[in-house]
Amino acid sequence: MLTLLKYFKNSIKLVLLLLLLVGFQENIIKNEVSQGVPDKSGIKRFNNITLEASLKPFKQKNNKYYQEVAFTMYSQWSSLLKHADTISIMLWTADGSEILDYKGNMDQPLEWAKYIGNPNTKHEVGSGPKSLSLHERAYVYREDAPEFTYGDLHEIIQTLRDVGEKITNKTIRIGATFDPGPEFAKSPFKYEKHPEIVQGSAMGGNTFVNSYAVLKGDTASYAGYPNGIPDNTPFGSFFGRQSQHFLKDLGFDYLWLSNGFGFGMEPWHSAGAIFTGKGFETDKLVDTKKKIIDFWSLFREECPDIRIETRGTNIATGIDLAKDGVDLRSIYHGGFNLLPPPNSPWAALDGDFGLELMGYMTRIADIPDNRYLFRYYTHDPWWLNSPWLDRYGREPHDIYLPMSISRIDENAVVKLPTHLNFLTIDDSLGDMPDKVPNEVIPHILTARHDSPTAPGPLVWVYPFDEYHDWADQQQDRVSEMYFGDWYIRQAINNGLPLNTVISTKNILSAITRKPSLFNGSILFSIVPDAGSKMDIFWAEYIKKGGKVVFYGPALKASPEFLELINLQNTMPLEGKFTVERKYNLDEIETPYPNKILHNSLLSGGGIESKVANKSDSSTKILASFLQGNERREVMWVRSDSNWSGGKVAYIRGTNSSHYTGGRLLKPDNPKVYFIGPKMLRDVLMEFGVSLKIQKGDLDIKDPKMTIVRSDNGFFFSGYNPNTTVVQKLRFEQGAPLMLGYDTRLEKGHAIYSFPPSWHRECRVFVEQEEGVLSCSELTAVQYGIKRRLGVSGLKNANVRIYVPEGIGSESIYFYNNPKNAWKEGQIEAEKVVDSMGTYYLARNITGQLVIAWE
C-alpha cells in the first residue's frame, strides 16, 4: 500500500482511487432531473448543489496547486454531493467589475477579491489606524497573494471542471457572479469612471449600482464595445453585452446576480424609490416597474441564453413591490431564464427569522417553474467571519427552520427546493477547514430527510397575483401589501409556526384536484376582493368545513363576505388605543401592556372594523381596541352549525412597527406597547392549538418554531434566542411528545425548555392533564420490526400515534406495560381518519405504551 501511495502521490489517479475505495460514486445518476425523489438512502435528491468559493484558496499560481484545491473542494463535501444530479462551483472572482472591465484579452490583469474588508473607501488598502473597521478600510488577505490574469481565471475554471467530472462522474457547472456594491474588490469602473450608475444607498450614500441606470460616454475599449461606450447607453445593454463576451470566453455556464441586483434600487432597505418612510409616491410606480423590466429585456437582448441565478433582496415580494416597484411576476414570467431568489442570509446576522422565512415564502409562492433554491451561510470570504462557527455558534437553526418551508403547486403537490447553495466553502483567509462541512452536512441531510410531504398545520395563502394586480390597477392599496408582509414577519418572530405557502392562484386548482388537501390545516389569507375568484372560493371552502384566519383591511370585501364573517366597516381610527383581549396566553413577570399604537401608514390604513351583529351567537369577540368613546373589534371568530365544522377568524392587524430611517422597520417597544401580530398566535386557541410562552421579561425575544408534516409524522424545529424561555404546547390531538425529550404536563400542555436550536420528530400526542412523560426510541429486538417507540408516564391517557405512511394495520403493534418486547401486553388501538389526520388511538392507557411496526 505504501508503494502504491508513493507511486500515485499528488496524482489525480490517487484521487479517483481513494474516492472509489470510499464508495463516493455510489448511486450516481448523471444528468437526472430528480425533482426531490428519494434515493436509496431516503434522502430526497437535489437537482443541483452549488459550492460557492472565492479565488483565495488558490494561493499558489500553478496548475498542480489548482488541482489540489479542486480535489479538496469536492472531497470535503462528497457525502452531500452524491445526493445531487449536477454540481456547480460558483466563483466569487471579484465584485463583477471583472465583467465590466473585460477587454477580450486573456493577458489582461485581473482585479480580484483578495481583500478582507471594503477596498472601495477613502482609506487605501492596508493604511490608516487599526481603529478603522473593515467597512472603513481593507487588508490584502495574505502578503504573497498571487496576481492573476483573465487567462489564469480561465485555467482555474477548466481545472475545476475537469477534476470535478473525473471525481464525481457528474455534470459540473461553473458560475460567475456580479455584485452591485463596493464590498469585494476594487472597482474604478463603478466609483471613478462611472459613478452615475451608483445610485443605491445600501452601504451608505451612492454605493450600489442601479440596474436601470444610464451610462455616460466612455472612450475606453471593452470586449463588447471596442470603440468605447456611447453616451446614454442603458447599463442593462452594456452589462448584457459584456457578460456575453466574458462568460463565453472564460468558460462560465451561468451568472449569479447578487445583493438584489435587478430587483430594485434599495435591496436591503424598508424604503426605496416608492416608499420614502413618510408616504408612498405611487405616481412613480408605473415608470419604476417599467425601468426594472426594461433592464431584464435589455440584458437578454445582449446575453440571450446563459442561465441567470439570483440573490434577490433581503425583504419580500409585497414589500419590494410597494416600496421599490419590483414587479416580481413580470420578472418571473418574462421568459428571462432565471431561478427565483432564495432565502435571505440575514438571519445569520440579526436573528430575524420572521423576515427570512416570510420573505422566502413570498418569493416561492409563484415561480417560473418547479425550481427554487435554499442557500446556507457557512463562511464569509470577505468580512472575517464564518457564520457556522461564530454567528450561529455551530447551532443549526438556520438549516432546520428554512428547510422546513415548502410550497404547494397547482397540482396539490408539495414542492421542495431543487437547488442547494453554500455561501461559501472558503473563509476570509482562503482556508477550507474540514470541521465546517463535517458538522454542517449531517444537519442538511437530516433536514432534507425530514422535509415536508404534506401541508403543515398552518398554511399561508399568499396573494401573489393580487398584490401585482393592485400595483397595476389599485395603486392606493400599496400600503396594504406593504403592511401584509411586515405583519406576517412579526407574527413569525412572535412564535407563529407558519412554514407552508401556496398562492391564491394555485389553491383554486389544487383544491379542485384534491379537496381534502388542507383538512388538517388552518389557512391564513388577506380578505378577498368583491367579485374575485377568491371571494367565491372562500365562502364555499369555509361552509364545507374549512378553517381560515383572515387578516388586514376589509374595505374591498363583498357584502356577502362581510356577512359571512360578521364584519362592518366604519370610520377608521389611528394612534394609541387601549387593548382588551380574551386570551392572555403567555406568562411573563411583567404583563403585556394594555396599550397599542396603530400607525395607519404602516398598517394598511386605520382601524375601521366592527362586529356587525353582536347578538350573533356564533360570533365570539376575542380582542377590541378602545380610543375615548370609540370601540373597534379587531379579532373575533365565527362558526355556524351548517358549516360542517368550518370556522373563520378575522384579525384586522396592527403592524406594531415604526420607520426609523434604518434598513428595516423597527418593532415598537414591547414594554410600552402591546405587539399586535402576537394575536395571530392567540387566535389559534380557537382552532385547538395552544402555544404558550413563559419568560422573565418583555424584552426577551420569543422563540421561533416551524412544524413539518412528513411521512405522516410531525417534525418540530425551533430557534430559542433565550434559553430561559419555557414553551407550553398543546394541539387538538393533545400534548406533543418530542422524541428523545422528557416533558411535564400542565393542564394538558407539554412543557419544554429548548436549547438555542432544536429539531425533533413527534409521532405521539397525549391527552392527559398532569404528569411527567417521555417518548423514546427503543431497540427493535424482534426480527421483521423496523422501529419501536416507548411512551412512559401515562395516566388514564388517550394516546394518538401517527405511524409512517404505507404501514397497514396488520403491521403495527401496541403493548401496554410489557415485561418483554412483544410476548405479552398486546392491546388494540383504533385507526382513525379525521380532521387531525390518520392515526391510531389508544384509550385509557396507564404506565408504558410500546408501539412497533414492520
DAGIHU-V196547 format. One record per run of one state. SS is the DSSP state (hx for helix, st for strand, lp for the rest). FROM is the first residue (numbers start at 0). TO is the last residue. Records with the same first field share a line. If there is no record, write none. Layout:
BEGIN
SS->FROM-TO + FROM-TO
END
This chain:
BEGIN
lp->0-0 + 8-10 + 21-36 + 38-42 + 44-44 + 54-61 + 76-76 + 81-82 + 92-95 + 100-107 + 110-113 + 116-137 + 140-146 + 168-169 + 178-186 + 193-193 + 200-206 + 209-212 + 215-216 + 218-227 + 229-231 + 250-252 + 257-273 + 275-278 + 280-280 + 302-305 + 310-315 + 324-326 + 332-336 + 338-345 + 350-351 + 364-371 + 377-378 + 380-383 + 385-395 + 400-400 + 404-404 + 408-412 + 415-417 + 423-432 + 449-452 + 454-456 + 462-462 + 473-473 + 493-498 + 513-520 + 526-531 + 543-545 + 551-557 + 565-565 + 573-573 + 581-585 + 588-593 + 598-605 + 611-617 + 627-628 + 639-645 + 651-655 + 658-664 + 667-674 + 687-688 + 695-702 + 710-711 + 719-724 + 731-732 + 737-737 + 739-740 + 746-747 + 752-755 + 762-762 + 767-769 + 778-785 + 801-807 + 816-824 + 827-828 + 834-835 + 853-853
hx->1-7 + 11-20 + 62-75 + 77-80 + 96-99 + 149-167 + 187-192 + 194-196 + 234-249 + 281-301 + 316-323 + 327-331 + 346-349 + 352-363 + 396-399 + 401-403 + 433-448 + 463-472 + 474-492 + 503-512 + 532-542 + 558-564 + 675-686 + 808-810
st->37-37 + 43-43 + 45-53 + 83-91 + 108-109 + 114-115 + 138-139 + 147-148 + 170-177 + 197-199 + 207-208 + 213-214 + 217-217 + 228-228 + 232-233 + 253-256 + 274-274 + 279-279 + 306-309 + 337-337 + 372-376 + 379-379 + 384-384 + 405-407 + 413-414 + 418-422 + 453-453 + 457-461 + 499-502 + 521-525 + 546-550 + 566-572 + 574-580 + 586-587 + 594-597 + 606-610 + 618-626 + 629-638 + 646-650 + 656-657 + 665-666 + 689-694 + 703-709 + 712-718 + 725-730 + 733-736 + 738-738 + 741-745 + 748-751 + 756-761 + 763-766 + 770-777 + 786-800 + 811-815 + 825-826 + 829-833 + 836-852
END
